[in-house]
Amino acid sequence: MSIGRKEAVAVTVGALLVVAAFVVPHLHLGIVTPLINSTPDQIRSFADTAPIFGWWNTHIGWGTVPAILIGAAAVIWGASVAQRLSWRWLTLTVWATSLCWAFALAMIDGWQRGFAGRLTARHEYLRQVPTITDIPEAVRTFSSRILDFQPNSWITHVSGHPPGALLTFVWLDRVGLGGGGWAAMWCLLFGSSAAAAVLVAVRALSGEPTARLVAPFVAVAPTAIWIAVSADGYFAGVAAWGIALLALAVRRRVRWPLAAAVAAGLVLGWAIFLNYGLGLMAIPAVAVLICAASWRDVVRALVPAVLAAVAVVAVFAIAGFWWFDGYTLVQQRYWQGIALNRPFQYWSWANLASVVCAIGLGSVAGIGRVFDIAAIKRRSGLHLLVLGALAAIMLADLSMLSKAETERIWLPFEVWLTAAGALLPVRAQRWWLSLNVVGALLLNHVILTNW
């Protein structure tokens, strides 16, 4: 396989970034400590395997063999199957493959440690669920409980997100689906569906042939390591479908584009009440709007979508929660504690190394081809979506509100980056896909990830 100059540069930069991020926290050279404005021990106290949140632990598990078989099947037959299946069956197959791949990777760590027990940890949402006896009251008083060092403060993950995240798990509990197993299954179902949503969006904006090239890369993306075991997988799935629905409305690829636009607004409106950072999904949304055939199509999609999103904001405001108040208080909570132990001088670039780990070097190679001026000028949907996700990540990084754990926190943006592999020469895609699969298997077997 010959490697083009753009891929070679992108992969070299990505690989060096990852190596540096893993090595720097373990150095004790006098010239290193001033560079990162922190001691190596301070960084490692957060995670022994920085920039990934986890611990060195070479292990195998029940999911090892299934994960290897799924990854191998995707590499060997993925491209040909993606070309032969009908569109409906391809979308469902990609979703199912992504789900099985994510579950198998989680089961490498075992049922309890790797799947059902993740969302029951000390700082997780499910620990707060039993304390919610009055849902309207919880929403009404939500902002007053965000700051730390008070008797009724929310636990870490609840305080760090709008009320929609907690409400989701409370509602699951109310309908009889309480506990870590059901919560993890919920996140797995939604998170794995992001692969199908990316496929739908790319087809609407760049055409079906391009979407079929995307299919194998999103089906067995390394992001699956965190999709099955964190609420951010759920957030990623919701946000991805919001963008996909907007793409369908903008390009009028559905029977009722108005309904798709309204649905997009409702879904994206709900997304910002799951995670404050999903306000940055406005950037991929703008990328979608740029792909419209005319300004008239932009207006037809944008106006109902915005009105629907505003309706979601209004419902929460009437219930007693104002998004901007919550966002302001979350920033204060962040700087009350954990942010002080995460030096920006290290994480500002190590965050990007965790992104490389999450999307795989095969997708990084594809990103090397995304800065194609000719493709951007002709408003190639895939190029613009990937660029939009990259821009969102850079803004999140510069905000200083995302330091560490970004391999899971940025899942809503990373799922779009995995599609970049489709920009590579078709004859080389199988090899780059295999690099993604091997990288995911290696990382999951060598590091015991916290998420």
Secondary structure, 3 states (H helix, E strand, C coil): CCCCHHHHHHHHHHHHHHHHHHHHHHCCCCCHHHHHCCCHHHHHCCCCCCCCCEEECCCCCCCHHHHHHHHHHHHHHHHHHHHHCCHHHHHHHHHHHHHHHHHHHHHCCCHHHHHHCHHHCCCCHHHCHHHCCCHHHHHHCCHHHCCCCCCCCCCHHHHCCCHHHHHHHHHHHHCCCCCHHHHHHHHHHHHHHHHHHHHHHHHHHHCHHHHHHHHHHHHCCCCHHHHCCCHHHHHHHHHHHHHHHHHHHHCCCCCCHHHHHHHHHHHHHHHCCCCHHHHHHHHHHHHHHHCCCCHHHHHHHHHHHHHHHHHHHHHHHHHCCCHHHHHHHHHHHHHHCHHHHCCHHHHHHHHHHHHHHHHCHHHHHHHCCCCCHHHHHCCCHHHHHHHHHHHHHHHHHHCCCCCCCHHHHCHHHHHHHHHHHHHCCHHHHHHHHHHHHHHHHHHHHHEEECC
